[in-house]
Every structure is written in structure tokens, then in C-alpha cells.
């Protein structure tokens, strides 16, 4: 059996398992089938995927060049810059392309884009491939990609493959498969809550009359009460009860409270899986202003940064020629997300200016302001000087 026959056999076996997974989903122990669509129906999964993918997609991305003196700057003349910053392919903007990249990476554990090149082997287009249609195969320390509807395997240098968490570095693990039970339990609790409250006969309160009311009198009393005290505009009004009428409010039963608490816990479980601070997906139960600001910064450092390094490493490896590596590189800027409040930012800039780390123009650049004349000088206080330059008077 030749090499091409080997890939074709791999292709057939991969497709059969893919159809089973996409058609029926992963059967969780809760009895709920978990697939891409059902998982995203749970609001916490949707929110986590969205907040991460949109954060990555919204970051400025550029191609940088470092000269022999170590000076670095954005190289807008590079064709790779236009490809990444404006139009990765004929039907996607840079934002949509990176959002699509992250959505697949978060849900499937893998994201694939075919690299189309011109006659000089320069990348000219990055085309999306459905992860369910791609199967990476390692042959003699080289990875090939068997793709549905492609007759020949694609070599690794023509495929951008962003790999999520896994064990072999060849294919990432799907969140749906690894956490099928947790997501299935969340979906099951959601269905149970919908069914329970939809079919529940729970009432807000009971009007008790000492006598016996006719059907007509009971209807008038009910209509009068609802007209005067139900609805958002009538809340907290003072009720006047006559003829021994008594109103008794009905509190939420303990079973209802437990159901609500379990749904809140499942939201926190999903946030834990995706490593997203709960307040970013609408859970403010344990949040304060100070903690939210710090958690947002930690979100950039511990959640977004690993994905950014993953993406940048694959782009640097596949889009640049071997002779360009070390000179050209891609970078997504997160400085704007780490600014914090204005007072903390001002103190940080002051420290950097006084120690000579930043120039005035570098600070202005961080704040999207135009440079000023002589603003590239690095300044230090006059009383800062080497100790051996100080002449000490001897006794």
C-alpha cells in the first residue's frame, strides 16, 4: 500500500466517526446529547466562547521587523501585514477571521486554515476548513492533513493548525468531548428548570376571606386586586383590606431555591472550564468593583495570553520564510486591555519616565497621541548618578 492509499484509508475511518459525532452528539451520563449546537444553547458556554473570541479578534495585530541594531517597528509594507490586518481571505475581515479561529479552537480544540500561495510561495490567502473535515496524520516526523473533498493530503507547511490542549501536539482535545458530562448536566438543569417553572402552579400570594364568596364576587375581587397591585407600576403600593380580608404571601419553596442555586453553580462550572471570570459572563454574585478590575487584568494575563502566544507562534512559523524568521514576527497588542484606571496608569507612566525606561513620545504613543518635538529623549533625574562619581570629603 502506497503513501496516498494510506491517507485515503485514514480518511475513510475519520469520516465515519465524524458523522456519528456531528449527527448524534456525545452522549453524556446525564442522558443529554452534547454537540456544538446544543452546547452553545447554554448561555454560559455561549458567553464564554464569545467573550474570549471577541477579545482576541478585537486586538490590534501587526507584522514587526527587527533590524540588526535591535530596533523594532511595524512593517506595513509587508504583504503578511495586509493579509493579517485587513483581508485574510476574500470573504473575511481580520476580525471575523480571528473570531472564527477562536470559536473553533475553543469548541473543537483545533482550528485549521489552508495557506494559499502565489508563484513565489508567498501566502496570499488563509482559507477556513471545518475541523470535522480535517484529520492530521504523522508520517516519519512530518504531519500531513487529510481533508474532506481534497484528493491529496496537505503538507504541514501549507496548513495553519492552531492546536488546543492535548497530549501529543498533533491534535487538541475537544471541550465538548472532555467536559461532556458537565455541559450535559448544565443543559439538563436548564431543561428541568424550564419545564418546572413552565408547568408550575406556584402563585405569589393568597387572598383569604372569612365568608363565602359567590363566583361573581370572587371574580370582581380578583380583578380589583390585580388592577391595583399587580405589574411593575403597582409594586410596593399600600393595600387596604376590608371585611376581614387577609393576604398571605407565598415564599419560594426550598426545592425551587435549590434548583436556582444549582443553575448558578453550573454557570460557575462552565466559567471554570473556559477560565473566564464569572462577572464577564454576567454572574455578579461574588463581584465587587475592585475585584472585577483585577480579575479583568488577570483574564488578559492568564486566559488570553496563552491563546495569543499560540496564534503568534503558528503564524511566525508558517507565514514567513526561513530566512525571515527572527527578523519578522507577528504580534497582537494587549496594552490597551491592561491599562486599568487612569490614576494607576498615570503613576505607571511617571515611574517609567523618571527611571528612563519610557520616553515622552512612547507614553504619548500608548495613549494614541501624536509625538512632540524632542520627545524621543530618555530622561533621568539629575540626582541619579553612579556612586563612584560622588567625591566624599575625607576627615
N, C-alpha and C positions, 0 to 999 in steps of 0.2 A: 504493500500500500504506500503510495507516494505522499508527499507533504500536503498537497492540495486535497487528496482524498481524506487525509487525517482531519483537516479543518472541516470538511463537509460532514464527516461523521459527528464531530463535536457540535456542529451547527444544528443537526437534527435533534440530538439529545437535549440541547439547550432550549430549543423552541418548544418541545413538548412540555417541559416543566414550566416554562414561562406562561404558556396558555393556561395551565391549571391554576397558577398563582393569580394571573390577572382576571380570570373568569370567576373563580370561586373565593379568592382571598385566602388568608391564613386563618385557620380555624383555631380561635383562642379557647382556653379552658372555660371561659365564661359562656361559651356557646355562640358567641358573636363572631362573624366572619370579618376579618380586618383586611382591608386593601387600601389603596391610595385614596379612593373617593370616600370610603366610609370613615377613614381616619381623619380626613380633612373636614368631615361633617361635625367633628367635635371641636368646639370653638377654641379650646386651649391649644390643640395641635395646630389649627389654622393660624392662630395668633402668634405662636412661637415661630413657625416657619416664616410667616410674613415679616415679623419684626427683625429676624436675622437676615433674611434675603434682601429686604428693602434697605437695611442699614449698609450691607456690603455693596449693593448696587448704587447707592447714592454717594459713595465716597469718590473723590477725585482720583482718577487713575492717569498715570503718565509714564513715559519712557524717559529714563535718565541716562546721561552719559558722564563718565568719569575720565578726565584726561590724565596725562602722565604725572601731573603735579598734584593729583588728588582732588582737584576742583570738580564739583558736581553740579549739574543743572539739567533742566528739562530739554529734551531734544525734540522739538515739534516737527522737525524736518524728516524724522524717521518714519518710514511707511508703517511701522508697527504702531507708532503713536496714533495715527489716523485710524488704524484698524481697531484698536482697543478703546480709544476715547470717543469715537464718533460712530463708526459703522462696522461692526464685526462681520456682518453678512448683509445681504441685500434686503432682508426683511426684519432686522432687529436693530434697535438703538443699543448703545453701550449699556444703558440702564437695564433694558429688557433682557439683554444677553446675560448679564451677571445675575439678574434676578432668576432667570431660567436655570443658570448654572447652580445657584444655591438651592433652589427648590428641589432639584433632582438629587443634589448631594445630601440634603437633609432628610429626604424621604427614602430614597433608594440606596444611599451610601455611595453612589457613583454618579459622575456626570461626564458625558462624552461629547466632544466636538471634533468633527473631521476637519483637518487643515488642508485647504485647497491652496496650491502654489502656482506661481507663474513659471515661465520658461527658465528663469534664473533661480528657481526654487525658493523665492520669497513668498511668505504667506500673504494671500490676498483675500481669504475668506475663511471664517470659522463657522461651520455648519452644525446645527444641533442634531444629535442622534438620540433616539429613545433608549434609555438604559435597558429596557426589557428586550431590545433587539440586538444588544451587543454582548459578546462573550469573550473576555480576554483569555488567551491561551499562551502559556510559557513553553517555548521550544528552544533548547540549547541556550539558556540565559537570555533569550530575546523574546519579547512579548509581541504577539500578533492579535489582532482584533477581528473576530468573526462576526460580521454584521448581516442582519436580515436584509435580503434583496441585493446584496453585493456578492458577486460571483467569486471574488478573490479576497483573501484575508488582507487586512490593512496593517502595514508595519507600524511599530510604535512611534516612529518619528513623525508620522502623519496623523497622529491622534492625540488630541488634548484629553487626558484622562485625569480627572480630579477624584482622588480616592479618599473615601471617608475612613472611619475607624474600622480596622480589620486586623488580620493576623499575618498575612503573607505579603502585603504591599502590592498585590496584584488586583485584588477586588475588595471593596469595602463592604461592610455589613449593612443590611437594610434595617432601619429603625423599626419598620413595620414587623419584620421577622423577629428581631431580638426582643422587642418590647410588645409583642402581640397581646400578651395577657393583660398588661397594664392598660394599653389602649383599648382592648376589648372590654375590660371592666369599666372603663370610663364611658364607653359607648353604651354598655348595658345599663349603667346607672342613669345615663341620660334618657334612655328609652323608658326605664322604670319610672323615673320622675315625671316624664311627660304623660305616661299612661295613668299614673296615680292621681296627679292633680287634675288631669283632664276628666277622669271619671269620678273624682271625689265629690262627696256631698257635703263637704266642710262649709259651714256658714260663719259669718263674722260675729253674730250675736243672736239672742233670742228675746222677743218681747213677750212678757208673761202678764196675762190679765186675770184678775181674781174671779171674774164671772165667765159666762159662756157667751161667745160672740157668734152672731149669725154669719153666714158666708159673705153677705154683702158688707156687714160691719168690719169683718176681718180684712176684706179687700180694700175698703176705704182706709183703714188704719195702716196697712202695709204701704199703700200708695202715698199716703201723707208722710209716713216716716222716710221713705226713700226719697221723696221730693225735697225734704227739708234737711236730711242728714247724710245722704249718700253722694258720692262723687268728690273729686278733688276740691271743688269750690265750696263745699259744705262741711269740710272736715273741721274738727275742733270747735264746732258750734255748741252752744248750751241747749240741752234738751229739757223741756218741761213735761213731766209725766203727770197725768191726771187719772182719777178714778181707780187708784191703786195699781196703775200700770207699772211694771218693773222691767228693766233691761239688764240682761246678763251677757257680758262679752265672752266669746269663746276663744281661748288661747290656742296656740299651735300645739298639737299633741307631741309628745316626746318622740314618737316614731317619725313624724314629719321633720322634726329638728334633726334627727339622726340622718335622715335622707339628705337634707340640705348640707349637713356637715360632711357627709361622705362625698358629695359632689364637689365641695370646696377642696377637700383633701385630694381628689383626683386631679383637679386643676394644678395644685402644687406638685403632684407627682409628674405630670406632663412637663411643667416648667423645669423640674429637676432633670428630666431626661435630656432636654434641649439646652440645659444650663442657661436659662433665661430668668432674670429677676422677676418674681411674680407681679410686681407693680407695673412692669412693661406690658403685661397681657391683661391688665385690668383688675388684678387681685390686690386691693389696698388694705386688706385686713390687718396686716402687720407692718404697715409702712408709715414712715414719718418723713418730713421734708429733708432732714439731714441724712437719713439713711438712704432715701431714694437717690440723692445726688451721688453719694458714694457708690451705691450699687450700680448706677448707670456708668460710672467710670470703670468699675470692675467688669461690667458687661463688655466694654470695649477691650479691656486687657485680657480677660480670661475666656471670653466667648468668641468675640470677633477676630482677635489677633491670630489664633491658630488657623482659622479659615483663610485669612489674608496671606499668611506665610505659605500655606498650602497652594493657594492660587498663584501667587507670585513665583514660587519655585517652579511650578509646571510651565508657566508662561516663559520664564527665563530659559528653561531647558529646551523647549520645543520651537520657540519662535525666532530665536537668534542663532546665527551661525556660530560654529565653534570658535572662530577667530574673534567673534564679538563678545563672547562671554567674559565677564569681568570688566568690560568696558561699558556695555549697555545692560540695563536692567529695568524691570517694571516695578512700580510702587503705587500702592493705594494709600493716600494720606488720611490719617485718623486724628490729626492735631486738632481739628475743629471740634471733634466729639469729646476731646479731653480738656477743653478749656475750663470747664467749671464756671463758677460765678465770677463776676467782673473784679471783685476785690481780691480774690485768690489769684486771678490772672495778672492783675497789676503787681502784686507782691512778687510773683514768679519772675515777671519781666524785669522788675527792679533788681532782683538778685542777679539775674543773668547779665544785665547791663553793667552793674557795679563790679562784677568779677571778670568782665571782659569776654564772656562766653558769647554773647549776642552783640551785634551792632544795632544802632538805631534803625537802620533800614531793614534789618532782619526782623525786628519786632514789628515794624510797620507792615512788612510783607505777611506776617502771621495774621495781622488784623485787616488784610486786604486793602491796605493804604499804599499810595504811591510813594516811591523813595524821595528823599530830600538830598540836597547837595551836601557833600562831605559826610553823609550819613553812614558810610561803609566803614568808618574808623572804629576800631575797638578801643574802648576807654577803660581805665582803671583809676581809682583814687590816688592822689599824689602821695599819701602817707603809706601806700603799699609799696615796699621795696625790699630787696634782699637784705638779710640781716648783716651780711658781711660788708655792705655798703655804709653801715652806720658807724661813725667814729665815736668810740666811747672814751671820755676823758679819764685818764688814769690818775689815781690819787698821788 
